[in-house]
Every structure is written in C-alpha cells, then in structure tokens.
C-alpha cells in the first residue's frame, strides 16, 4: 500500500510520493499543455513536469523513485513553481529534503499551561501535540468537542476520532474539511519527525482501518494550523459558527511543540449567546 511508504523513516519514498501526488493535481491546460480524455495519466506526466521545472527527465524520475535525495534549493524552487505549491507545501517539500532524524519533541503539558487553558473558561480551548493527541482542555472545550474529559465518550486523538468514530460526522458538519486538515497536519509532522514510531504507527493504523484516510492521504495535502472559522454541532446548542486561533508553544529544544486551539463567537451574535448559555450550564 503506497500510503504506508509515505510515513516510514524512508524519507526518499516520502519525497517521491509527495511529488507524485502534487504532479497528479496539476491540470495540464492550466500550464499551457493539451489535456483531454486521451491522456492516460491524471495531471502532468513526468516529462512535462521536468520540462516546466527546467530539469532533465532522468533526474526528475530519480527524485520521484527515491534514487536522488538531495536536490538543490534551486531545483526545489523550480519544482515548487511548476507544481504551484503554496507556502505550506513549499516548506514541507524543503523539510522532506532536509530529512531530520531524531526524537520527537517533548510535549508534556506544564502546570502553567493547564492553568492558562482553564482560566479562559468562557472560550472553548484544548491543546494538541504533533500527533493530534488532545493533551489538555477546559470544561467548555471538553463539552463542545464531544466529551474530552470522558475517555469512554470519544478517542482523545483527533485523527482517530475523525476517521474511526461515526460521531465525528455529527459534531463536524463540514467533516470533509476537518478530515483533510487532520491528514494534512499529520503529513507535515511525519515529514518533520520521520523517526517518530508512535506517529508512524498511528498513520499506519488509520491507513489500514479507514478508506477515507487512505484516499485523502494519497492526495498529498499539506496543512499548517492557523486561524479561521469552523462550524460545530452540539446536542443542546445546535450548530455554532466559531472563530478560532491556534497558538504555538515551542518545546524546550525550540522545535514546534504544543498547539493551543481557542474558539470564540463574534460578540452580539446568536452564536455568542448560545455559547455563553452553554458555558453557564
């Protein structure tokens, strides 16, 4: 199963798989090439991408097959432009080439961080590590996100919850978007920490158990956490549209560590009133 190769410590395969997935995404007609039904491959052919990037076909084939592992920054820039990669995808491409090996960051939750999350009680909040494990939360965050405080109600790994628990599709009206985000985030951390065996095991398990996970992973999506707006469905409060902000807490080594996700509704809206009512219960 190709998806498994993308997450093992074999960074060469991860780089080739990512290039292949992004190549398949580019419509030929968008880069001035003839498309049509007669094409036997989805997206660009290898020789077409090599020409657009200004590199030899043989060298590109070796990159995609994992036989060339250290492309220059200039080659990476050319490939990124030809594939129309966004900023997150460009960074991920560079990370795969840098191929850092070593232990994953220490992401233990400090007592101070727990107090901070608890103190913002009017705002649903929870904390995740790089494997998407929810490692801390406040009461409103637990209630709004399916009962985090009770491990019998839901898995505390957000990826497992999304792909293996049908209740996630009720909680998240925009499930497809949330699933793509989770896969994209796991892809980023898998490239950053190829020797994290727990992360590899998680993605292997999801690849085996969930056809949806395999399908989304094969698309090569890359997602960095940031800010935006999400919809959630609560049994009593109904559908809430909330703004969110993701705050980074670096590990002691300076590596990306924990992520604090804080949600809020715009003041004066019906969502704000219903969120306040939920917080008061």
Phi and psi restraints in degrees (value plus and minus 20) as a CYANA .aco file:
   2 UNK   PHI     -79.2   -39.2
   2 UNK   PSI     -53.2   -13.2
   3 UNK   PHI     -80.4   -40.4
   3 UNK   PSI     -51.5   -11.5
   4 UNK   PHI     -86.8   -46.8
   4 UNK   PSI     -58.7   -18.7
   5 UNK   PHI     -80.2   -40.2
   5 UNK   PSI     -46.2    -6.2
   6 UNK   PHI     -90.8   -50.8
   6 UNK   PSI     -34.2     5.8
   7 UNK   PHI    -138.4   -98.4
   7 UNK   PSI     -22.8    17.2
   8 UNK   PHI     -98.4   -58.4
   8 UNK   PSI     158.6   198.6
   9 UNK   PHI     -90.1   -50.1
   9 UNK   PSI     -24.7    15.3
  10 UNK   PHI     -97.8   -57.8
  10 UNK   PSI      68.9   108.9
  11 UNK   PHI     -85.2   -45.2
  11 UNK   PSI     -48.0    -8.0
  12 UNK   PHI     -79.6   -39.6
  12 UNK   PSI     -63.3   -23.3
  13 UNK   PHI     -87.6   -47.6
  13 UNK   PSI     -57.6   -17.6
  14 UNK   PHI     -82.8   -42.8
  14 UNK   PSI     -62.2   -22.2
  15 UNK   PHI     -83.3   -43.3
  15 UNK   PSI     -67.4   -27.4
  16 UNK   PHI     -83.6   -43.6
  16 UNK   PSI     -60.4   -20.4
  17 UNK   PHI     -85.3   -45.3
  17 UNK   PSI     -58.4   -18.4
  18 UNK   PHI     -86.6   -46.6
  18 UNK   PSI     -64.7   -24.7
  19 UNK   PHI     -81.0   -41.0
  19 UNK   PSI     -62.3   -22.3
  20 UNK   PHI     -82.0   -42.0
  20 UNK   PSI     -65.1   -25.1
  21 UNK   PHI     -84.5   -44.5
  21 UNK   PSI     -61.9   -21.9
  22 UNK   PHI     -90.6   -50.6
  22 UNK   PSI     -54.5   -14.5
  23 UNK   PHI     -82.3   -42.3
  23 UNK   PSI     -58.9   -18.9
  24 UNK   PHI     -89.1   -49.1
  24 UNK   PSI     -37.5     2.5
  25 UNK   PHI    -103.5   -63.5
  25 UNK   PSI     -42.0    -2.0
  26 UNK   PHI    -103.3   -63.3
  26 UNK   PSI     100.1   140.1
  27 UNK   PHI     -94.1   -54.1
  27 UNK   PSI     106.8   146.8
  28 UNK   PHI     -74.0   -34.0
  28 UNK   PSI     -61.3   -21.3
  29 UNK   PHI     -85.1   -45.1
  29 UNK   PSI     -41.2    -1.2
  30 UNK   PHI     -94.7   -54.7
  30 UNK   PSI     -35.0     5.0
  31 UNK   PHI    -138.0   -98.0
  31 UNK   PSI       1.4    41.4
  32 UNK   PHI      61.9   101.9
  32 UNK   PSI      -1.9    38.1
  33 UNK   PHI    -128.4   -88.4
  33 UNK   PSI     137.2   177.2
  34 UNK   PHI     -93.2   -53.2
  34 UNK   PSI     113.2   153.2
  35 UNK   PHI    -124.0   -84.0
  35 UNK   PSI    -156.8  -116.8
  36 UNK   PHI      84.4   124.4
  36 UNK   PSI     150.3   190.3
  37 UNK   PHI     -94.0   -54.0
  37 UNK   PSI     -38.4     1.6
  38 UNK   PHI     -95.9   -55.9
  38 UNK   PSI     -32.9     7.1
  39 UNK   PHI     -87.0   -47.0
  39 UNK   PSI     116.3   156.3
  40 UNK   PHI    -115.8   -75.8
  40 UNK   PSI     -24.8    15.2
  41 UNK   PHI    -144.8  -104.8
  41 UNK   PSI     131.0   171.0
  42 UNK   PHI    -104.8   -64.8
  42 UNK   PSI     111.5   151.5
  43 UNK   PHI      63.4   103.4
  43 UNK   PSI    -167.3  -127.3
  44 UNK   PHI    -108.5   -68.5
  44 UNK   PSI     127.3   167.3
  45 UNK   PHI     -95.4   -55.4
  45 UNK   PSI     140.8   180.8
  46 UNK   PHI     -78.8   -38.8
  46 UNK   PSI     -64.5   -24.5
  47 UNK   PHI     -86.0   -46.0
  47 UNK   PSI     -51.8   -11.8
  48 UNK   PHI     -88.6   -48.6
  48 UNK   PSI     -64.4   -24.4
  49 UNK   PHI     -84.8   -44.8
  49 UNK   PSI     -61.1   -21.1
  50 UNK   PHI     -79.4   -39.4
  50 UNK   PSI     -63.0   -23.0
  51 UNK   PHI     -84.2   -44.2
  51 UNK   PSI     -64.0   -24.0
  52 UNK   PHI     -82.4   -42.4
  52 UNK   PSI     -55.0   -15.0
  53 UNK   PHI    -106.2   -66.2
  53 UNK   PSI     -28.6    11.4
  54 UNK   PHI      54.1    94.1
  54 UNK   PSI      11.6    51.6
  55 UNK   PHI    -145.6  -105.6
  55 UNK   PSI     144.4   184.4
  56 UNK   PHI     -92.0   -52.0
  56 UNK   PSI     130.8   170.8
  57 UNK   PHI     -82.0   -42.0
  57 UNK   PSI     -61.9   -21.9
  58 UNK   PHI     -79.9   -39.9
  58 UNK   PSI     -61.6   -21.6
  59 UNK   PHI     -87.8   -47.8
  59 UNK   PSI     -60.6   -20.6
  60 UNK   PHI     -84.5   -44.5
  60 UNK   PSI     -61.6   -21.6
  61 UNK   PHI     -79.4   -39.4
  61 UNK   PSI     -61.4   -21.4
  62 UNK   PHI     -84.7   -44.7
  62 UNK   PSI     -56.0   -16.0
  63 UNK   PHI     -83.1   -43.1
  63 UNK   PSI     -67.3   -27.3
  64 UNK   PHI     -90.5   -50.5
  64 UNK   PSI     -47.0    -7.0
  65 UNK   PHI    -109.4   -69.4
  65 UNK   PSI     -22.0    18.0
  66 UNK   PHI      61.9   101.9
  66 UNK   PSI      -6.3    33.7
  67 UNK   PHI    -113.7   -73.7
  67 UNK   PSI     -29.8    10.2
  68 UNK   PHI    -144.8  -104.8
  68 UNK   PSI     107.0   147.0
  69 UNK   PHI    -143.6  -103.6
  69 UNK   PSI     -26.2    13.8
  70 UNK   PHI    -150.6  -110.6
  70 UNK   PSI      43.8    83.8
  71 UNK   PHI     -84.1   -44.1
  71 UNK   PSI     128.4   168.4
  72 UNK   PHI     -91.1   -51.1
  72 UNK   PSI     141.1   181.1
  73 UNK   PHI     -76.2   -36.2
  73 UNK   PSI     -54.0   -14.0
  74 UNK   PHI     -86.4   -46.4
  74 UNK   PSI     -60.5   -20.5
  75 UNK   PHI     -85.8   -45.8
  75 UNK   PSI     -62.3   -22.3
  76 UNK   PHI     -81.3   -41.3
  76 UNK   PSI     -62.7   -22.7
  77 UNK   PHI     -82.0   -42.0
  77 UNK   PSI     -61.6   -21.6
  78 UNK   PHI     -85.3   -45.3
  78 UNK   PSI     -62.0   -22.0
  79 UNK   PHI     -85.5   -45.5
  79 UNK   PSI     -61.3   -21.3
  80 UNK   PHI     -82.1   -42.1
  80 UNK   PSI     -61.0   -21.0
  81 UNK   PHI     -87.3   -47.3
  81 UNK   PSI     -63.4   -23.4
  82 UNK   PHI     -84.9   -44.9
  82 UNK   PSI     -53.9   -13.9
  83 UNK   PHI    -109.1   -69.1
  83 UNK   PSI     -23.0    17.0
  84 UNK   PHI      36.0    76.0
  84 UNK   PSI      27.4    67.4
  85 UNK   PHI     -93.9   -53.9
  85 UNK   PSI     123.5   163.5
  86 UNK   PHI    -103.4   -63.4
  86 UNK   PSI    -199.0  -159.0
  87 UNK   PHI     -81.5   -41.5
  87 UNK   PSI     -61.6   -21.6
  88 UNK   PHI     -85.5   -45.5
  88 UNK   PSI     -60.3   -20.3
  89 UNK   PHI     -89.1   -49.1
  89 UNK   PSI     -57.5   -17.5
  90 UNK   PHI     -81.9   -41.9
  90 UNK   PSI     -64.0   -24.0
  91 UNK   PHI     -83.4   -43.4
  91 UNK   PSI     -60.6   -20.6
  92 UNK   PHI     -84.5   -44.5
  92 UNK   PSI     -60.5   -20.5
  93 UNK   PHI     -79.2   -39.2
  93 UNK   PSI     -64.1   -24.1
  94 UNK   PHI     -84.9   -44.9
  94 UNK   PSI     -59.0   -19.0
  95 UNK   PHI     -82.0   -42.0
  95 UNK   PSI     -61.3   -21.3
  96 UNK   PHI     -82.6   -42.6
  96 UNK   PSI     -55.1   -15.1
  97 UNK   PHI     -95.5   -55.5
  97 UNK   PSI     -57.3   -17.3
  98 UNK   PHI     -84.4   -44.4
  98 UNK   PSI     -51.5   -11.5
  99 UNK   PHI      29.7    69.7
  99 UNK   PSI      35.9    75.9
 100 UNK   PHI     -90.7   -50.7
 100 UNK   PSI     110.0   150.0
 101 UNK   PHI    -133.9   -93.9
 101 UNK   PSI     124.9   164.9
 102 UNK   PHI     130.6   170.6
 102 UNK   PSI     158.5   198.5
 103 UNK   PHI     -90.3   -50.3
 103 UNK   PSI     129.5   169.5
 104 UNK   PHI     -87.0   -47.0
 104 UNK   PSI     138.1   178.1
 105 UNK   PHI     -86.9   -46.9
 105 UNK   PSI     132.3   172.3
 106 UNK   PHI     -95.2   -55.2
 106 UNK   PSI      95.9   135.9
 107 UNK   PHI    -140.2  -100.2
 107 UNK   PSI      18.5    58.5
 108 UNK   PHI     -87.8   -47.8
 108 UNK   PSI     125.1   165.1
 109 UNK   PHI    -107.3   -67.3
 109 UNK   PSI     103.4   143.4
 110 UNK   PHI     -95.6   -55.6
 110 UNK   PSI     134.5   174.5
 111 UNK   PHI     -76.4   -36.4
 111 UNK   PSI     -57.4   -17.4
 112 UNK   PHI     -83.4   -43.4
 112 UNK   PSI     -63.4   -23.4
 113 UNK   PHI     -83.8   -43.8
 113 UNK   PSI     -58.2   -18.2
 114 UNK   PHI     -81.9   -41.9
 114 UNK   PSI     -60.7   -20.7
 115 UNK   PHI     -86.5   -46.5
 115 UNK   PSI     -57.9   -17.9
 116 UNK   PHI     -83.7   -43.7
 116 UNK   PSI     -66.8   -26.8
 117 UNK   PHI     -82.9   -42.9
 117 UNK   PSI     -60.5   -20.5
 118 UNK   PHI     -86.9   -46.9
 118 UNK   PSI     -52.9   -12.9
 119 UNK   PHI     -91.2   -51.2
 119 UNK   PSI     -45.8    -5.8
 120 UNK   PHI    -108.7   -68.7
 120 UNK   PSI      32.4    72.4
 121 UNK   PHI     -82.0   -42.0
 121 UNK   PSI     -45.3    -5.3
 122 UNK   PHI    -100.0   -60.0
 122 UNK   PSI     -27.0    13.0
 123 UNK   PHI    -136.9   -96.9
 123 UNK   PSI     101.7   141.7
 124 UNK   PHI     -78.9   -38.9
 124 UNK   PSI     112.7   152.7
 125 UNK   PHI    -168.9  -128.9
 125 UNK   PSI     126.1   166.1
 126 UNK   PHI    -171.6  -131.6
 126 UNK   PSI     144.0   184.0
 127 UNK   PHI    -141.9  -101.9
 127 UNK   PSI     115.7   155.7
 128 UNK   PHI    -144.6  -104.6
 128 UNK   PSI     133.8   173.8
 129 UNK   PHI    -117.2   -77.2
 129 UNK   PSI    -192.6  -152.6
 130 UNK   PHI     -91.2   -51.2
 130 UNK   PSI     -33.8     6.2
 131 UNK   PHI    -113.4   -73.4
 131 UNK   PSI     -15.2    24.8
 132 UNK   PHI      50.3    90.3
 132 UNK   PSI       1.7    41.7
 133 UNK   PHI     -94.3   -54.3
 133 UNK   PSI     112.2   152.2
 134 UNK   PHI    -104.0   -64.0
 134 UNK   PSI      94.3   134.3
 135 UNK   PHI    -129.1   -89.1
 135 UNK   PSI     -28.3    11.7
 136 UNK   PHI    -182.4  -142.4
 136 UNK   PSI     135.9   175.9
 137 UNK   PHI    -184.7  -144.7
 137 UNK   PSI     144.7   184.7
 138 UNK   PHI    -126.9   -86.9
 138 UNK   PSI     155.9   195.9
 139 UNK   PHI     -81.1   -41.1
 139 UNK   PSI     -63.6   -23.6
 140 UNK   PHI     -88.6   -48.6
 140 UNK   PSI     -56.7   -16.7
 141 UNK   PHI     -83.2   -43.2
 141 UNK   PSI     -62.1   -22.1
 142 UNK   PHI     -81.1   -41.1
 142 UNK   PSI     -65.2   -25.2
 143 UNK   PHI     -86.9   -46.9
 143 UNK   PSI     -61.5   -21.5
 144 UNK   PHI     -94.6   -54.6
 144 UNK   PSI     -48.0    -8.0
 145 UNK   PHI    -127.1   -87.1
 145 UNK   PSI      17.6    57.6
 146 UNK   PHI      69.2   109.2
 146 UNK   PSI      -6.4    33.6
 147 UNK   PHI      70.9   110.9
 147 UNK   PSI      32.8    72.8
 148 UNK   PHI     -81.5   -41.5
 148 UNK   PSI     -50.1   -10.1
 149 UNK   PHI     -92.7   -52.7
 149 UNK   PSI     -33.4     6.6
 150 UNK   PHI    -137.3   -97.3
 150 UNK   PSI      82.7   122.7
 151 UNK   PHI     -84.1   -44.1
 151 UNK   PSI     -34.4     5.6
 152 UNK   PHI    -100.3   -60.3
 152 UNK   PSI     -34.6     5.4
 153 UNK   PHI    -107.0   -67.0
 153 UNK   PSI     -56.2   -16.2
 154 UNK   PHI    -178.6  -138.6
 154 UNK   PSI     133.5   173.5
 155 UNK   PHI     -89.1   -49.1
 155 UNK   PSI     117.6   157.6
 156 UNK   PHI    -105.1   -65.1
 156 UNK   PSI     -17.4    22.6
 157 UNK   PHI    -115.8   -75.8
 157 UNK   PSI     101.0   141.0
 158 UNK   PHI     -83.4   -43.4
 158 UNK   PSI     -53.1   -13.1
 159 UNK   PHI     -90.2   -50.2
 159 UNK   PSI     -64.9   -24.9
 160 UNK   PHI     -81.0   -41.0
 160 UNK   PSI     -62.0   -22.0
 161 UNK   PHI     -80.4   -40.4
 161 UNK   PSI     -65.7   -25.7
 162 UNK   PHI     -83.9   -43.9
 162 UNK   PSI     -63.7   -23.7
 163 UNK   PHI    -115.2   -75.2
 163 UNK   PSI     -39.4     0.6
 164 UNK   PHI    -135.4   -95.4
 164 UNK   PSI     -28.9    11.1
 165 UNK   PHI    -136.0   -96.0
 165 UNK   PSI      94.4   134.4
 166 UNK   PHI     -77.6   -37.6
 166 UNK   PSI     -44.1    -4.1
 167 UNK   PHI     -82.7   -42.7
 167 UNK   PSI     -43.0    -3.0
 168 UNK   PHI     -84.4   -44.4
 168 UNK   PSI     -48.9    -8.9
 169 UNK   PHI     -95.4   -55.4
 169 UNK   PSI     -41.3    -1.3
 170 UNK   PHI     -99.3   -59.3
 170 UNK   PSI     -64.7   -24.7
 171 UNK   PHI     -82.4   -42.4
 171 UNK   PSI     -58.7   -18.7
 172 UNK   PHI    -130.3   -90.3
 172 UNK   PSI      77.8   117.8
 173 UNK   PHI     -78.1   -38.1
 173 UNK   PSI     -49.8    -9.8
 174 UNK   PHI    -122.6   -82.6
 174 UNK   PSI      36.2    76.2
 175 UNK   PHI     -78.6   -38.6
 175 UNK   PSI     -61.1   -21.1
 176 UNK   PHI     -77.8   -37.8
 176 UNK   PSI     -61.7   -21.7
 177 UNK   PHI     -86.5   -46.5
 177 UNK   PSI     -62.7   -22.7
 178 UNK   PHI     -86.3   -46.3
 178 UNK   PSI     -57.9   -17.9
 179 UNK   PHI     -85.5   -45.5
 179 UNK   PSI     -62.4   -22.4
 180 UNK   PHI     -83.8   -43.8
 180 UNK   PSI     -58.3   -18.3
 181 UNK   PHI     -81.8   -41.8
 181 UNK   PSI     -66.1   -26.1
 182 UNK   PHI     -81.8   -41.8
 182 UNK   PSI     -65.1   -25.1
 183 UNK   PHI     -84.3   -44.3
 183 UNK   PSI     -62.7   -22.7
 184 UNK   PHI     -82.5   -42.5
 184 UNK   PSI     -56.6   -16.6
 185 UNK   PHI     -89.6   -49.6
 185 UNK   PSI     -60.4   -20.4
 186 UNK   PHI     -85.0   -45.0
 186 UNK   PSI     -56.1   -16.1
 187 UNK   PHI     -82.7   -42.7
 187 UNK   PSI     -61.9   -21.9
 188 UNK   PHI     -80.5   -40.5
 188 UNK   PSI     -68.9   -28.9
 189 UNK   PHI     -92.2   -52.2
 189 UNK   PSI     -50.2   -10.2
 190 UNK   PHI     -84.7   -44.7
 190 UNK   PSI     -56.9   -16.9
 191 UNK   PHI     -91.4   -51.4
 191 UNK   PSI     -53.2   -13.2
 192 UNK   PHI     -96.9   -56.9
 192 UNK   PSI     -54.9   -14.9
 193 UNK   PHI    -148.0  -108.0
 193 UNK   PSI      51.6    91.6
 194 UNK   PHI     -86.0   -46.0
 194 UNK   PSI     -36.6     3.4
 195 UNK   PHI    -118.2   -78.2
 195 UNK   PSI     -10.6    29.4
 196 UNK   PHI    -100.2   -60.2
 196 UNK   PSI      79.9   119.9
 197 UNK   PHI     -87.7   -47.7
 197 UNK   PSI     -53.4   -13.4
 198 UNK   PHI     -85.8   -45.8
 198 UNK   PSI     -58.4   -18.4
 199 UNK   PHI     -86.8   -46.8
 199 UNK   PSI     -63.6   -23.6
 200 UNK   PHI     -79.9   -39.9
 200 UNK   PSI     -62.3   -22.3
 201 UNK   PHI     -83.9   -43.9
 201 UNK   PSI     -60.3   -20.3
 202 UNK   PHI     -80.1   -40.1
 202 UNK   PSI     -68.7   -28.7
 203 UNK   PHI     -90.9   -50.9
 203 UNK   PSI     -54.6   -14.6
 204 UNK   PHI     -83.2   -43.2
 204 UNK   PSI     -64.3   -24.3
 205 UNK   PHI     -80.5   -40.5
 205 UNK   PSI     -65.1   -25.1
 206 UNK   PHI     -87.0   -47.0
 206 UNK   PSI     -56.7   -16.7
 207 UNK   PHI     -82.9   -42.9
 207 UNK   PSI     -56.6   -16.6
 208 UNK   PHI     -94.6   -54.6
 208 UNK   PSI     -59.8   -19.8
 209 UNK   PHI    -110.2   -70.2
 209 UNK   PSI     -42.4    -2.4
 210 UNK   PHI    -146.9  -106.9
 210 UNK   PSI      91.0   131.0
 211 UNK   PHI     -79.7   -39.7
 211 UNK   PSI     -53.4   -13.4
 212 UNK   PHI     -84.1   -44.1
 212 UNK   PSI     -61.7   -21.7
 213 UNK   PHI     -82.6   -42.6
 213 UNK   PSI     -66.0   -26.0
 214 UNK   PHI     -79.4   -39.4
 214 UNK   PSI     -62.7   -22.7
 215 UNK   PHI     -83.2   -43.2
 215 UNK   PSI     -66.2   -26.2
 216 UNK   PHI     -89.8   -49.8
 216 UNK   PSI     -60.2   -20.2
 217 UNK   PHI     -81.0   -41.0
 217 UNK   PSI     -59.9   -19.9
 218 UNK   PHI     -82.0   -42.0
 218 UNK   PSI     -41.1    -1.1
 219 UNK   PHI     -96.1   -56.1
 219 UNK   PSI     -32.4     7.6
 220 UNK   PHI      53.1    93.1
 220 UNK   PSI       1.8    41.8
 221 UNK   PHI     -85.1   -45.1
 221 UNK   PSI     125.0   165.0
 222 UNK   PHI    -147.1  -107.1
 222 UNK   PSI     110.2   150.2
 223 UNK   PHI    -155.5  -115.5
 223 UNK   PSI     111.4   151.4
 224 UNK   PHI    -126.9   -86.9
 224 UNK   PSI     115.5   155.5
 225 UNK   PHI     -85.3   -45.3
 225 UNK   PSI     124.4   164.4
 226 UNK   PHI    -174.2  -134.2
 226 UNK   PSI    -142.0  -102.0
 227 UNK   PHI    -155.3  -115.3
 227 UNK   PSI     142.3   182.3
 228 UNK   PHI     146.0   186.0
 228 UNK   PSI    -167.3  -127.3
 229 UNK   PHI    -160.2  -120.2
 229 UNK   PSI     117.6   157.6
 230 UNK   PHI    -155.4  -115.4
 230 UNK   PSI     133.7   173.7
 231 UNK   PHI    -127.2   -87.2
 231 UNK   PSI     118.9   158.9
 232 UNK   PHI    -152.8  -112.8
 232 UNK   PSI     127.7   167.7
 233 UNK   PHI    -133.5   -93.5
 233 UNK   PSI     100.4   140.4
 234 UNK   PHI    -129.4   -89.4
 234 UNK   PSI     122.9   162.9
 235 UNK   PHI     -75.9   -35.9
 235 UNK   PSI     -55.8   -15.8
 236 UNK   PHI    -119.7   -79.7
 236 UNK   PSI     -62.4   -22.4
 237 UNK   PHI    -101.6   -61.6
 237 UNK   PSI     -34.7     5.3
 238 UNK   PHI      60.1   100.1
 238 UNK   PSI    -176.2  -136.2
 239 UNK   PHI    -102.2   -62.2
 239 UNK   PSI     106.2   146.2
 240 UNK   PHI    -135.2   -95.2
 240 UNK   PSI     113.1   153.1
 241 UNK   PHI    -123.1   -83.1
 241 UNK   PSI      94.1   134.1
 242 UNK   PHI    -143.6  -103.6
 242 UNK   PSI     122.8   162.8
 243 UNK   PHI    -101.9   -61.9
 243 UNK   PSI     130.0   170.0
 244 UNK   PHI    -159.7  -119.7
 244 UNK   PSI     134.6   174.6
 245 UNK   PHI    -153.4  -113.4
 245 UNK   PSI     117.9   157.9
 246 UNK   PHI    -129.9   -89.9
 246 UNK   PSI     101.3   141.3
 247 UNK   PHI    -128.7   -88.7
 247 UNK   PSI     113.2   153.2
 248 UNK   PHI    -114.6   -74.6
 248 UNK   PSI     115.5   155.5
 249 UNK   PHI    -136.0   -96.0
 249 UNK   PSI      83.7   123.7
 250 UNK   PHI     -84.1   -44.1
 250 UNK   PSI     132.8   172.8
 251 UNK   PHI     -97.2   -57.2
 251 UNK   PSI     153.8   193.8
 252 UNK   PHI     -80.9   -40.9
 252 UNK   PSI     -48.8    -8.8
 253 UNK   PHI    -101.3   -61.3
 253 UNK   PSI     -25.3    14.7
 254 UNK   PHI      71.0   111.0
 254 UNK   PSI     -26.5    13.5
 255 UNK   PHI     -90.6   -50.6
 255 UNK   PSI     138.7   178.7
 256 UNK   PHI     -75.3   -35.3
 256 UNK   PSI     112.8   152.8
 257 UNK   PHI    -138.7   -98.7
 257 UNK   PSI    -128.7   -88.7
 258 UNK   PHI    -109.8   -69.8
 258 UNK   PSI     135.3   175.3
 259 UNK   PHI    -140.7  -100.7
 259 UNK   PSI     108.7   148.7
 260 UNK   PHI    -123.1   -83.1
 260 UNK   PSI      99.3   139.3
 261 UNK   PHI    -125.3   -85.3
 261 UNK   PSI      97.5   137.5
 262 UNK   PHI    -139.5   -99.5
 262 UNK   PSI     112.8   152.8
 263 UNK   PHI    -138.3   -98.3
 263 UNK   PSI     130.4   170.4
 264 UNK   PHI    -177.9  -137.9
 264 UNK   PSI     136.8   176.8
 265 UNK   PHI    -127.9   -87.9
 265 UNK   PSI     127.1   167.1
 266 UNK   PHI     -81.0   -41.0
 266 UNK   PSI     113.9   153.9
 267 UNK   PHI     -79.0   -39.0
 267 UNK   PSI     117.8   157.8
 268 UNK   PHI      65.8   105.8
 268 UNK   PSI     -21.1    18.9
 269 UNK   PHI    -112.4   -72.4
 269 UNK   PSI     145.5   185.5
 270 UNK   PHI     -82.6   -42.6
 270 UNK   PSI     -55.3   -15.3
 271 UNK   PHI     -81.8   -41.8
 271 UNK   PSI     -60.8   -20.8
 272 UNK   PHI     -83.2   -43.2
 272 UNK   PSI     -62.5   -22.5
 273 UNK   PHI     -84.7   -44.7
 273 UNK   PSI     -63.1   -23.1
 274 UNK   PHI     -90.5   -50.5
 274 UNK   PSI     -53.3   -13.3
 275 UNK   PHI     -86.8   -46.8
 275 UNK   PSI     -61.5   -21.5
 276 UNK   PHI     -85.0   -45.0
 276 UNK   PSI     -57.7   -17.7
 277 UNK   PHI     -85.1   -45.1
 277 UNK   PSI     -60.0   -20.0
 278 UNK   PHI     -86.1   -46.1
 278 UNK   PSI     -57.2   -17.2
 279 UNK   PHI     -88.1   -48.1
 279 UNK   PSI     -47.2    -7.2
 280 UNK   PHI    -103.4   -63.4
 280 UNK   PSI     -32.6     7.4
